Amino acid sequence: MLTWSELYKQSFDRLTALPSSLQQDTRLENTVLLLSTARKYEANEIDAQQFAAEREHIETQLQARLR
């Protein structure tokens, strides 16, 4: 089973392989935030509820910035 941090690391790797654009830069920034949050969760620094709330917040901000 894939960990959250591995999922976001793979996403980061895919995004960095694409040509640079403002949308890509925004997605990269959010992926870094998600990766950091996932690592905190996996290190038991935050609980599952905090992780879910933080992920939702980051994703909501991304959607707002991409509009």
C-alpha positions in Angstrom: 0.0 0.0 0.0 1.2 3.5 -1.0 1.8 5.9 1.9 0.5 9.5 1.6 4.0 10.9 1.4 5.0 8.5 -1.4 1.8 9.5 -3.3 2.7 13.2 -3.0 6.4 12.5 -3.8 5.3 10.7 -7.0 3.0 13.6 -7.8 5.8 16.1 -7.3 8.1 14.1 -9.6 5.5 14.0 -12.3 4.8 17.8 -12.0 8.5 18.7 -12.2 8.8 16.7 -15.4 6.2 19.0 -17.1 7.0 22.3 -18.8 6.9 25.2 -16.4 3.7 27.2 -16.1 2.0 29.3 -13.5 -0.6 26.5 -13.0 2.2 23.9 -12.6 4.0 26.2 -10.1 0.9 26.5 -8.1 0.3 22.7 -8.1 4.0 22.1 -7.2 3.7 24.5 -4.2 0.6 22.7 -3.0 2.2 19.3 -3.5 5.1 20.3 -1.3 2.6 21.4 1.4 0.7 18.1 1.1 4.0 16.1 1.2 5.1 18.0 4.4 1.7 17.4 6.0 1.8 13.7 5.1 5.2 13.3 6.6 3.9 14.9 9.8 1.0 12.5 9.9 3.2 9.5 9.2 5.6 10.6 12.0 2.5 10.8 14.4 3.0 14.6 14.8 -0.6 15.1 13.8 -3.6 12.8 14.0 -5.8 11.5 11.2 -8.4 14.2 11.7 -5.8 17.0 11.6 -4.3 15.5 8.5 -7.7 15.3 6.8 -8.5 18.9 7.7 -5.1 20.2 6.5 -5.4 18.3 3.2 -8.9 19.7 2.7 -7.6 23.2 3.4 -4.7 22.9 1.0 -6.8 21.5 -1.7 -9.5 24.2 -1.3 -6.8 26.9 -1.5 -5.4 25.2 -4.7 -8.9 25.2 -6.3 -9.4 28.9 -5.5 -6.0 29.8 -6.9 -6.6 27.9 -10.1 -9.9 29.7 -10.9 
